[in-house]
Amino acid sequence: MADEQPAQVQPPSMRVLGQYIRDMSFENIMAQQGAPSDVQPDVQVQVNLDAKKRQGDHQYETSITLKVTSKNKGDDKMLFLLELDYVGIFNIENVPDDQLHPFLMIECPRMIFPFLRRIVSDVTRDGGFPPLNLENIDFLSMYRNEVAKRAQENPPKADA
């Protein structure tokens, strides 16, 4: 029995199988209503993440949903609204079950974010505005904040 060697643990592996825009809307409100002469944009970005198992073995999808609003600082009038749901499809193996959710919500969005950033830049530029170059998103902090928020909303129950 001493001759038996423990099975080697395989390192986690992730492959991006595909990525696509599930839904996108860009409204250039400023062009529809006429441009004020002194535009000073105030841009707000909301980010939501979601992940789920797909039908294939070891296949998952992670989506990043952005809502970008730009208002004029002077009169608070809307300049544009961009809503984008961007999805990555991944093959993930050798990730323990207890680490899969954080992996899907941190590492997977990190992999597809540069492509989403380019789309946002292109769409805002093509929409008649200076290209919007999104700052990097700290998906780890987002995940930790969401876990802490859920823990506060649902505190563990004491055993009776």
CORMOUR-V957579 format. One record per backbone hydrogen bond with DSSP energy under -1.0 kcal/mol. CO is the residue of the C=O (numbers start at 1). NH is the residue of the N-H. Records with the same first field share a line. If there is no record, write none. Layout:
BEGIN
CO = NH ; NH
END
This chain:
BEGIN
1 = 4
13 = 93
15 = 91
18 = 89
20 = 87
23 = 85
25 = 83
27 = 29 ; 81
28 = 32
29 = 33
30 = 34
40 = 73
42 = 71
44 = 69
46 = 67
48 = 65
50 = 63
52 = 61
56 = 59
58 = 92
59 = 54
60 = 90
61 = 52
62 = 88
63 = 50
64 = 86
65 = 48
66 = 84
67 = 46
68 = 82
69 = 44
70 = 79 ; 80
71 = 42
72 = 76
77 = 72
79 = 30
80 = 70
81 = 27
82 = 68
83 = 25
84 = 66
85 = 22 ; 23
86 = 64
87 = 20
88 = 62
89 = 17 ; 18
90 = 60
91 = 15
93 = 13
96 = 99
99 = 103
100 = 104
101 = 105
102 = 106
103 = 108
106 = 110
107 = 111
108 = 112
109 = 113
112 = 116
113 = 117
114 = 118
115 = 119
116 = 120
117 = 121
118 = 122
119 = 123
120 = 124
121 = 125
122 = 126
123 = 127
124 = 129
125 = 128
137 = 139
138 = 142
139 = 143
140 = 144
141 = 145
142 = 146
143 = 147
144 = 148
145 = 149
146 = 150
147 = 151
148 = 152
149 = 153
150 = 154
END
